[in-house]
Amino acid sequence: MKHKRRSIRVAILLGILPFLNGCAAIALTSFGTGAGVATGTSVGYTLDGYAYRTFTASLPQVESATRTALNRMGIKIDAIAKTEQGKAIAATGNDREIEVELEVFSSNATRIRTVAKQGIFFKDRATATEIISQTEKVLDTDVATANGRGTRDAAKAVGEGVKKVVKSGPEGEW
């Protein structure tokens, strides 16, 4: 009798087990989504390991910010090439191959798509996300500078339009 009860309990447990696994996946997905919203991240991800985001900035601004971000992170830029949609940047850092694609969405919007490959199968999502985060910080600094809250040299690097916004010397002097 005792043996029969144990067998029934094991059978019920084994029968319920596959359904419990699905609940964990749903809970983890919900947690991940909630954590992203709570922390203010606006980086999307594809199933093949790419992180992406669209910035309200022109291609030259995003390219410059991306180069600065990679430099700050100690990632060496190997090549930059024009593509049909914008630009592609190939870089290396430690034992990772970094690919950054910049796609022109409009004259004032650019999509950045990054992947950090480590070996054949592993994709480092954290590094790809950090590249986008650092690019965003550089762009934010450039905007703050253009609005008169940064250094004159940084303002000069943003572009000619800044001269109208930030004036620090006599006419024509920078």
N, C-alpha and C positions, 0 to 999 in steps of 0.2 A: 504494500500500500504506500509506504514512504517513497519507495523507488518510483512509483507511478506518479506521485505528486511532483517529485523533482523533475521528472521527464516533461510533465505538462508545463512547469514553470520555465524550464529551459526552452521549450518550444515556443511559448508565449514571448519570452525575451528575444529569441531569435527572430520571431515574426515582427516584433515592434522595432527592432534595431535599425532596419533600413529607413524607416520613417523618421527616426530621431536624427539621423545624419542630415537629412534635408532641412530640419529645423535649425541645425547649427549653421548651415550654409546661409540660410535666410537671415539669421541673427547676425552673422559676421558681415554680410553685405549691408544690412541696415546700419550696423555700427560704423562701417567704413564710410558710408554715405553721410551719416550724421556727423562724423568726425571731420569730414571735408568741409561741410557747410559751416560747422561751428568754428573752425580755424580760419575760415575765409579763403581757402584755396580755391582757385578757379582753373585748375589744370585738369584737362581731360586725359583719358588714357584709352588706347586701342588694345584689342586683344593680343596683338603681336608685340606689345611692350613699348610702344611709342607714347610719349607725353606730348600734349599739344595745348596751345592757347592762342587766342587772337588778341593783339594789342591795337589800340587806337593810336597808331603812329605809322609813319611812312617806312618803306623798305630801308632806305639809307639810315634812318634813326634806329630801327630795330637791329640792323646789321652791325652798326657801330656799338650799340649796347651789348649785343651778343659777344662781339669780339672782346670788349672790356670785361664782361662777366667771365668768359673763358680764361682770360689772362689772370684775373683775380683769383680764380680757382686753381691756377697752375696747370691748366690744360693747354697743351701745345697745338696750335692750329697748323695742320699739314697742308691743306689746300682749300681754296675758295673758287667756286665755279658758278657761272650763270646757268640758270635752268630756264625752261619754258615759262615757269610760273614765278621765278624770282632768283634765289641764290641757294647754293648748297655749301655747307662748311664741313670739312672732314678734319677731325682732331684726335689726339691721343692723350691719355692721362693714365698713369700707372700701368695697369694691364687691361685697359678698356679702350675700345674704339668708339669714338663719339661721332654721330652724324647729326647735323642740324640742318633742317630745311626751312627756308624762309619763303613764304608764298604771299604774293601781293593779292590782297582781297579787294582793295580799292586804293585810291591815292593816299588815303589816311588810315588804312587798316592793313595789318600784316599778320599772317598766321605763322607761328613758330612751331616746329615739330622736331622733337629730339629723341634720340635713343642712345643708350650707352651699352655697348655689347661687350661682354666678357666671355670670350670663347665662342663656341658655336651656338649653344643653347641658352645661356644665361643672359638676361637683360636686366641691367641695374636701373630700376625705376626711380630709386632715390636720387641718383646722380642726374638722371634726365630731368627730374622735377627741380632739382637745385639749380641747374643751368637756367631754366625758365624763371625761377624765383630771383636769381641774381640779375638776369636781364631786366626783369621788372623793376628791381631796385635802381639799376642804372638809369632806366627810362624815367622813373619817378624823380631821381636827382636832377636829370636834365630838365624836366618840366619845372621843378622847383627853382632851378637856376634861371630858366627863361622867365619866370614870374617874379624875379628879383629877390629870391631868398637864398642865393648861392654865391659862389665866388665869381669874379669877373672873368677869369681864365676859363672856367667851366662854361660860363655863359657864351663866351666866344666860340667854344667848340660845338655848341648846339646849332649855330647857324647864323646867317646874316639877319634874319628876322628879329633876332634878339637885340640888335643895336637899337631898335625902336623902343624896346621895353626896358632895358637896363643900360643906363648911361652913367658913366663914372668919371668922365673927364671932359675937357673942352671939346667943342665940335670936331669930329673926325678923329679924335685921339682915343685909343684903347689901351 
